[in-house]
């Protein structure tokens, strides 16, 4: 799974890929628990592919533009109570 291919997909397709990878990861864990794990390198590959898909999902998210109103914290303490 290449990053270039993932960036070309939309969020719905990425979420679908993430779900498939999570299922594969679960199946690998179950196979290992029952003593049937044949390819131990698959655990790391699936884990890294999940990270790639999550990274692509974050990159596909629209960037929030901060509003023009600035939050003022003057006169308030950390506890949320006004200045005494």
C-alpha positions as a LaTeX table, in Angstrom:
\begin{tabular}{lrrr}
\hline
Residue & $x$ (\AA) & $y$ (\AA) & $z$ (\AA) \\
\hline
Unk1 & 0.00 & 0.00 & 0.00 \\
Unk2 & 1.65 & 3.20 & $-1.18$ \\
Unk3 & 1.04 & 6.67 & 0.21 \\
Unk4 & 0.55 & 8.03 & $-3.30$ \\
Unk5 & $-2.33$ & 5.60 & $-3.89$ \\
Unk6 & $-3.90$ & 6.48 & $-0.56$ \\
Unk7 & $-3.78$ & 10.23 & $-1.21$ \\
Unk8 & $-5.72$ & 9.68 & $-4.44$ \\
Unk9 & $-8.64$ & 8.09 & $-2.55$ \\
Unk10 & $-11.51$ & 9.96 & $-0.93$ \\
Unk11 & $-12.39$ & 9.74 & 2.77 \\
Unk12 & $-15.09$ & 7.10 & 2.28 \\
Unk13 & $-12.70$ & 4.76 & 0.46 \\
Unk14 & $-10.03$ & 5.34 & 3.10 \\
Unk15 & $-12.48$ & 4.52 & 5.89 \\
Unk16 & $-13.40$ & 1.32 & 4.05 \\
Unk17 & $-9.71$ & 0.40 & 3.72 \\
Unk18 & $-9.20$ & 1.12 & 7.42 \\
Unk19 & $-12.08$ & $-1.17$ & 8.33 \\
Unk20 & $-10.65$ & $-3.98$ & 6.17 \\
Unk21 & $-7.23$ & $-3.57$ & 7.75 \\
Unk22 & $-8.69$ & $-3.61$ & 11.27 \\
Unk23 & $-10.54$ & $-6.83$ & 10.45 \\
Unk24 & $-7.34$ & $-8.35$ & 9.06 \\
Unk25 & $-5.48$ & $-7.31$ & 12.21 \\
Unk26 & $-8.18$ & $-8.93$ & 14.36 \\
Unk27 & $-8.04$ & $-12.14$ & 12.31 \\
Unk28 & $-4.25$ & $-12.26$ & 12.68 \\
Unk29 & $-4.56$ & $-11.87$ & 16.45 \\
Unk30 & $-7.14$ & $-14.64$ & 16.61 \\
Unk31 & $-4.98$ & $-16.93$ & 14.46 \\
Unk32 & $-2.00$ & $-16.28$ & 16.73 \\
Unk33 & $-4.08$ & $-17.00$ & 19.84 \\
Unk34 & $-5.17$ & $-20.35$ & 18.43 \\
Unk35 & $-1.65$ & $-21.26$ & 17.34 \\
Unk36 & $-2.29$ & $-20.90$ & 13.60 \\
Unk37 & $-0.17$ & $-17.81$ & 12.87 \\
Unk38 & 1.86 & $-18.69$ & 9.77 \\
Unk39 & 3.34 & $-15.30$ & 8.84 \\
Unk40 & 4.58 & $-13.31$ & 11.83 \\
Unk41 & 5.72 & $-10.43$ & 9.58 \\
Unk42 & 2.09 & $-9.73$ & 8.66 \\
Unk43 & 1.41 & $-8.19$ & 12.07 \\
Unk44 & 3.85 & $-5.35$ & 11.46 \\
Unk45 & 2.76 & $-4.87$ & 7.85 \\
Unk46 & $-0.90$ & $-4.53$ & 8.77 \\
Unk47 & $-0.08$ & $-2.20$ & 11.66 \\
Unk48 & 1.97 & 0.06 & 9.38 \\
Unk49 & $-0.72$ & 0.04 & 6.70 \\
Unk50 & $-3.27$ & 1.12 & 9.31 \\
Unk51 & $-0.99$ & 4.02 & 10.23 \\
Unk52 & $-0.65$ & 4.98 & 6.56 \\
Unk53 & $-4.41$ & 5.02 & 6.05 \\
Unk54 & $-4.95$ & 7.07 & 9.22 \\
Unk55 & $-2.33$ & 9.56 & 8.09 \\
Unk56 & $-4.02$ & 9.87 & 4.70 \\
Unk57 & $-7.38$ & 10.42 & 6.43 \\
Unk58 & $-5.96$ & 13.27 & 8.50 \\
Unk59 & $-4.37$ & 14.80 & 5.40 \\
Unk60 & $-7.68$ & 14.56 & 3.52 \\
Unk61 & $-9.52$ & 16.47 & 6.25 \\
Unk62 & $-10.32$ & 20.07 & 5.33 \\
Unk63 & $-8.24$ & 22.62 & 7.19 \\
Unk64 & $-10.24$ & 24.69 & 9.66 \\
Unk65 & $-9.73$ & 28.42 & 9.28 \\
Unk66 & $-9.70$ & 30.21 & 12.64 \\
Unk67 & $-12.34$ & 32.85 & 13.13 \\
Unk68 & $-11.42$ & 36.51 & 13.28 \\
Unk69 & $-12.57$ & 36.81 & 16.88 \\
Unk70 & $-9.69$ & 36.22 & 19.22 \\
Unk71 & $-10.35$ & 34.50 & 22.49 \\
Unk72 & $-9.50$ & 36.75 & 25.38 \\
Unk73 & $-8.23$ & 35.24 & 28.57 \\
Unk74 & $-7.40$ & 38.48 & 30.36 \\
Unk75 & $-8.84$ & 38.62 & 33.85 \\
Unk76 & $-9.43$ & 34.92 & 34.22 \\
Unk77 & $-7.40$ & 32.40 & 36.10 \\
Unk78 & $-6.90$ & 28.77 & 35.21 \\
Unk79 & $-9.74$ & 27.68 & 37.44 \\
Unk80 & $-12.22$ & 29.56 & 35.25 \\
Unk81 & $-13.15$ & 32.05 & 37.96 \\
Unk82 & $-12.77$ & 35.74 & 37.32 \\
Unk83 & $-9.96$ & 37.85 & 38.69 \\
Unk84 & $-10.28$ & 38.47 & 42.40 \\
\hline
\end{tabular}
